[in-house]
């Protein structure tokens, strides 16, 4: 869930999809976010990602959801097993907050605000930098892990939140 913008590094997600597929895994990835047709960089990056998906042969595992409504956006969060947020050095990052609010684990880059939002192995995982191999490894772990107790259990989730913020 991001703007289609080069700095958001959605290309890393496509790389990770290709790596996982080459290892016999079939992630189901939805690249959702705003496409700003009036801004050339956004439109060109969106088109580049489409070409990249085709060139890497991952059309069967990567789907594009351009400019979802708020209702669609939160439905996507609720449907996903994990949220991916790949921009490095993001000052805040609303995507991890929204995903965690929907009790979904998040994989983020270990820099900026998102690194402070995600608690390692509790609410998700952090990768050192936006790199397809690192993201693929984290995604593979998420694909194997069915339960995130702290996100699934209201009492544990509340106690973690209270202990972290107070």
N, C-alpha and C positions, 0 to 999 in steps of 0.2 A: 504494500500500500504506500505508494510514493508518487511524486511527480515524475514524469518521464523526462529526466534531466541528467546530463552526463555526470554531474557531481554526485548523484545518488548511487552510482555504480551498480545499476541493475544488471549490467553485463556480467558481473561476478556471479550472479544467480544463474544466468544462462550457462556460464562455464561450469559451475558446480553441477548443474543438471546433466551436462554432457559427460562429466566425470562419473557421476553416479550411474548413469545409463551404461557406460562402458564397463562398469563393474557388475552389471546384471541387476541393478536396482532400478525401480521405476517410480521415482518421486512424481507427485502430481502437483505441479507448480502453477499458481495463478499470479501473473504479474499485473497487479491492479494499480491504477493511479491516474492522475490528471494528465491528459494530453492537451497541450495548449497550442492549437493549430496556428494561431496568430504570432507565435514566437518560434522563429525558425529552428533554434537549438532543440526545442522540445519535440517538434515534428520530426526533425532529422534523426534525433536519438531514438525515437519510437520506431522509425523506419529501419534504422541500423539494427536495433534489437530484433526486429522481425527477420531481417536478412541473416543475422547471426544464428537465430533459432533454426532457420532453414539450412544454413551452411553446416551447422553441427548435427543436423538430423535429430533434433529433439522436439519436433512439432507434436509428437505423441505425448510428451510429458510437460510441455510449457504451453500455457494458454494465456492470452492477453485479455484483460478486462479494462478497456479504456474508460476513463472518467466515470467511475461508479457513483451513484447517488449515495447519500449518507446511509439510507436504509440498506442498499446493496453492500456498502462498505462494511457495516457491522455484521451483516449476514455472512460475508466472506470471512471475517474474523472468527465468528462462531463455528463455521464449517471447517476451518483449517486445524491441522494438528500442531503446527508451529508457524510463527510469523518470522520473516527474514527481513532484517534492516541493515543494509550494507554501506551506507555513507560513512566515511571516516570523518572524525573531528566535527561531528554535527553538534551544534551548540545546545540543542534541547532534544528534539526528536519526539514528535507526538505519536508516531506509529507504535513504538514499544509500550507507551502508556495505554493507548487504546487496546492493544492486543492483551496486555496484562489485565486490563479492566474486564475483558471478556474471558479471563482465566486461560489464556493461551501462552505457552512458553515462547520466548523470543531468542533469536540468534542475532547478535549485534557485533559491530567492530568495537574493540576495547579502547575506545577513545571518545572524548567528549561526553555530553550528557547521557546518551544511551548506556555507556559503560557504568554510570552510576545508578541507572534504573534497573538493570538486570543483575540479579544475584546469581553467581555461578552455581550451576547444578540445582538451583532452587526455583528460579523463575526463568531459566534459560541458560544460554552459554554465550561466551565472548570469543571472537576470533581476533588474532593479533593485528590483522590488516585485511583490507578487501582483496582476497585472493581466492580463486575458485577451488583450489585444493583444500585450503583451510575450511572454507564454507562447506564443501562436500563432506569432509570428515565430521564436522559438527552436525550436518543434516543427517548423515548416516546414523549417528548416535541418537538423534531425535526420532528417526524412523524406527529404531529398535526399542525405544523407551515408550511404553504405553501409558504409564501413570506418572504424573507430577503431583505428588501428595500435597505439597504446599499450595498448589493452585486448585486442586480438586476438592480439598477438604476445607469447609468454611472456617472451622475452629483453628486449624493450622495456619490458614491464610491470614486470618485476623491476628493471631498471636505473632506471626512473623512481621506483619506490617507494624504492629504496635512496638515490638522490640527493636525494629529497625529505626523507627522515627522518634522514639522517646528514649 
